C-alpha cells in the first residue's frame, strides 16, 4: 500500500467516525505515522482529501458493480431485485467506513457548497439506484414485475434497503435479520 493509499484509508475511517469538522490533520498524521507536510503534499487541504475519498469510493463502486454484473445472471427481474438487495447489503458491510461516511449529514452540507462533492455523491447513489432500476425494467420486460414507474420505484426500494443498512451502520438493529421481510416487501411492491 502506498503512503497516499494509507492516508486515504485512515482518513476515510476518521471522517466516518468523527465527521468532517472533527477530523484533524494532526490526528490523521498521528494515526498514519506520516508527517502533516506529507499529507499536504498529497492533498492540498482537508476538502481535497475528502473529495479524494469520495472519488476513490466512486471507483470502488464502479468496480464492484462491474464485477457483480459479470458474475451474476438472473432469470427474471424479480430475481435480479433480490440479488440487488443482497448485493447492497454485502457492499454496505464490505465498505462499512465508506457507507458510514455516506450516512453522515456533513457530507451533504459540504455538497451544498462544493459542486464536485455533490456530483460524486449523486454519481455514487445513481450507480446504486441504477441496479434496482435495471432489475425493474428487466422484470417488466419478462412479465415478473408490474408496470410501475421504474425510476421512482427503484428510488423507493433503494431507500427502504438503505434504511435497513443505516440501522445496522448505527448498530441499532441487525440488517441481516430483516432480509426476508425486506425481500417480501419488495415483492409486494413489484408483483402484478
C-alpha positions in Angstrom: 0.0 0.0 0.0 1.4 3.4 -0.9 1.6 6.2 1.5 -1.2 8.1 -0.3 -3.4 5.0 -0.1 -2.7 4.6 3.6 -3.6 8.3 4.2 -6.9 7.8 2.2 -7.8 4.6 4.2 -7.1 6.2 7.6 -8.9 9.5 6.6 -11.9 7.5 5.5 -12.1 5.8 8.9 -11.6 9.1 10.7 -14.1 11.1 8.6 -16.7 8.3 9.1 -16.2 8.1 12.8 -15.6 11.7 13.7 -17.1 13.6 10.9 -15.5 16.2 8.6 -15.3 19.0 11.1 -14.0 17.0 14.0 -11.3 15.2 11.9 -8.0 17.0 12.3 -5.0 16.6 10.1 -2.8 16.3 13.2 -4.8 13.2 14.3 -4.6 11.8 10.8 -0.8 12.3 10.9 -0.6 10.5 14.2 -2.6 7.5 13.1 -0.8 7.1 9.8 2.7 7.9 11.2 3.0 10.3 8.2 4.1 14.0 8.8 1.4 16.6 8.2 3.6 18.1 5.5 3.5 14.8 3.6 -0.3 14.7 3.9 -0.5 18.2 2.5 1.9 17.1 -0.3 -0.6 14.6 -1.4 -3.8 16.6 -0.6 -3.8 20.4 -0.6 -6.3 20.6 2.2 -8.9 18.6 4.1 -11.6 19.4 1.5 -9.4 17.9 -1.3 -8.7 14.9 0.9 -12.5 14.4 1.4 -13.1 14.7 -2.3 -10.4 12.2 -3.0 -12.1 9.7 -0.6 -15.3 10.1 -2.5 -13.5 9.7 -5.8 -11.9 6.5 -4.6 -15.3 5.3 -3.4 -16.8 6.1 -6.8 -14.1 4.0 -8.5 -14.7 1.2 -6.0 -18.4 1.2 -6.6 -17.9 1.0 -10.4 -15.5 -1.9 -9.9 -17.9 -3.7 -7.6 -20.9 -3.2 -9.8 -18.9 -4.4 -12.9 -17.9 -7.5 -11.0 -21.4 -8.1 -9.7 -23.0 -7.8 -13.2 -20.4 -10.0 -14.8 -20.7 -12.7 -12.1 -24.5 -12.7 -11.8 -27.1 -13.5 -14.5 -30.7 -13.6 -13.4 -33.6 -15.4 -15.0 -36.2 -12.7 -14.1 -36.3 -9.1 -13.0 -37.8 -10.2 -9.7 -34.8 -12.5 -9.1 -32.5 -9.5 -10.0 -34.2 -7.3 -7.4 -33.5 -10.0 -4.7 -29.9 -10.1 -5.9 -29.6 -6.3 -5.8 -30.8 -6.2 -2.2 -28.3 -8.9 -1.2 -25.5 -7.1 -3.2 -26.3 -3.8 -1.5 -26.2 -5.4 2.0 -22.9 -7.0 1.0 -21.4 -3.7 -0.1 -22.5 -1.9 3.0 -20.8 -4.5 5.1 -17.7 -4.7 2.9 -17.3 -0.9 2.7 -18.6 -0.1 6.2 -16.5 3.0 6.7 -17.5 4.4 3.3 -21.1 3.8 3.9 -20.9 5.4 7.3 -19.4 8.4 5.6 -22.3 8.5 3.2 -24.7 8.4 6.1 -23.2 11.4 7.9 -25.0 14.7 7.4 -21.8 16.6 7.0 -21.1 15.2 3.5 -24.4 16.7 2.3 -23.6 20.1 4.0 -20.3 20.1 2.1 -22.0 19.1 -1.1 -24.2 22.3 -0.9 -21.1 24.4 -1.3 -18.8 22.1 -3.3 -20.2 21.0 -6.7 -17.6 18.3 -7.1 -18.6 16.7 -3.8 -22.3 16.9 -4.9 -21.5 15.4 -8.3 -19.6 12.5 -6.7 -22.4 11.8 -4.2 -25.0 11.9 -6.9 -22.9 9.5 -9.1 -22.4 7.0 -6.2 -26.1 7.0 -5.4 -27.0 6.9 -9.1 -24.9 3.8 -9.6 -26.6 2.0 -6.7 -30.1 3.0 -7.6 -29.5 2.1 -11.3 -29.1 -1.6 -10.2 -32.6 -1.6 -8.9 -34.0 0.3 -11.9 -32.4 -2.2 -14.3 -34.0 -5.1 -12.4 -37.4 -3.4 -12.6 -37.0 -2.8 -16.3 -36.0 -6.4 -16.8 -38.9 -7.6 -14.8 -41.3 -5.5 -16.7 -39.9 -7.0 -19.9 -40.1 -10.6 -18.7 -43.5 -10.1 -17.0 -42.5 -10.7 -13.4 -42.8 -7.0 -12.4 -45.9 -4.8 -12.7 -46.0 -1.8 -14.9 -44.7 0.8 -12.4 -42.6 3.9 -12.9 -39.2 2.2 -12.8 -37.1 5.1 -11.6 -39.4 6.1 -8.8 -40.0 2.6 -7.5 -36.2 2.0 -7.7 -35.7 5.0 -5.5 -38.3 3.8 -3.1 -36.8 0.3 -2.9 -33.3 1.7 -2.6 -34.5 4.0 0.3 -36.0 1.0 2.1 -32.9 -1.1 1.7 -30.6 1.8 2.7 -32.8 2.4 5.7 -32.1 -1.1 6.9 -28.4 -0.6 6.3 -28.5 2.6 8.4 -30.0 0.6 11.3 -27.0 -1.7 11.0 -24.5 1.0 10.5 -25.6 2.8 13.7 -25.8 -0.6 15.5 -29.5 -0.1 16.2 -30.6 -3.4 14.6 -29.0 -6.2 12.7 -29.9 -5.7 9.0 -29.5 -9.4 8.3 -32.4 -10.3 10.5 -34.7 -8.2 8.3 -33.6 -9.7 5.0 -36.7 -12.0 4.5 -39.1 -9.1 5.4 -37.2 -6.8 3.0 -37.5 -9.2 0.1 -41.2 -9.9 0.8 -41.8 -6.1 0.9 -40.0 -5.7 -2.5 -42.1 -8.5 -4.0 -45.3 -6.9 -2.7 -44.4 -3.5 -4.3 -43.4 -5.0 -7.6 -45.5 -8.1 -8.4 -48.5 -7.9 -10.6 
